[in-house]
C-alpha cells in the first residue's frame, strides 16, 4: 500500500510532464497555428473533467468539439486527424486520471449508506480482461480493416443513445434505493469480455468506445463509482496510448493541437475525481448519461 494518497499521482504526473516536454523538443510546430489555437487549453480542461469524472473517455468531448470547429472553419482537421489528436490529448489526460482513480483504490474512505467499497481484485480483473481483448482488436482494426466510418459512427452513437437512456431510467428507478454491488459477478465478467472486442475496434476509429462502454455497463449494473469510472479511465488511457503509435507512424497527428490541449487535459484530469465524488453516484450517472445522449444526437445530426 502506498504511504501517501498523492504519491502515485505525483510520480506518474511527473513522468507525464517529462514526456510532454520531450514532445515539444522532438516535434516541429507552426508558431502561427499555435497562436491561432490559443483557446485549446480551455477545451482540454473541460473535456478532461467530463471524461475523467465519468470514465467515458475524452473522445466523447473532443470528437464533437473538433468536428464542430472544423465545420465552423476554426480548424482544418479531417476525421482521421480528429481521431489522432483526440488520442494524443487523452494519452496525457486519461493517464493522469487513471493514476488519480487508482490511487484512491488503495486509500478508500468508509462508504456512505447504500454505497460499497471496491475490491482491488475486481478493479484489476476488469482492467486486465478488457485490455487483453480490446487492445489487439484496436491495433488490428487500425492496420487491417477499412470501415465505412460514417456508418459505424451512426450505429455506435445510436447504441450510445439507447445505453444512455437505459442508464437514466435505471438510476432513477430500480437502482435508486438499493445497495451497490460489492463484488464483480461472473455474468458481468462475461459481458465485459463480449463488449471488449467491438469496443476496441470502435476506439480505433473514433478514439472513444471501450472506456465509455465499460463505464456505462458497470454503472448500469450498479457497481461503485470507483470501479466503474476508475477502470474505464485505466482502460481508456492504455487504449489511446496504444492506438497513438499507429497515428504517429502514419503522420496523422496535428501536434500543435495536442501540445496546446494536453496541459489543460492533465489539469482537468486532476480535478475530475473530487468532482465525481462531490456529485455522488446518482448525479454523476445522470449527468454522464445526459452528456452521452446529447453528444450522440449532435454527431448524428452532424453526419445526417
Secondary structure, 3 states (H helix, E strand, C coil): CCCCCCHHHHHHHHHHHHHHHHHHHHCCCCHHHHHHCCCHHHHHHHHHHHHHHHCCCCHHHHHHHHHHHHHCCCCCCCHHHHHHHHHHHHHHHHHHHHHHHHHHHCCCCCCCCCCCCCCHHHHHHHHHHHHHHHHHHHHHHHHHCCCCHHHHHHHHHHHHHHHHHHHHHHHHCCCCCCCCECCCCHHHHHHHHHHHHHHHHHHHHHCCCHHHHHHHHHHHCCECHHHHHHHHHHHHHHHHHHHHHHHHHHCCCCHHHHHHHHHHHHHHHHHHHHHHHHHHHHHHHHHHHHHHHHHHHHHHHHCC
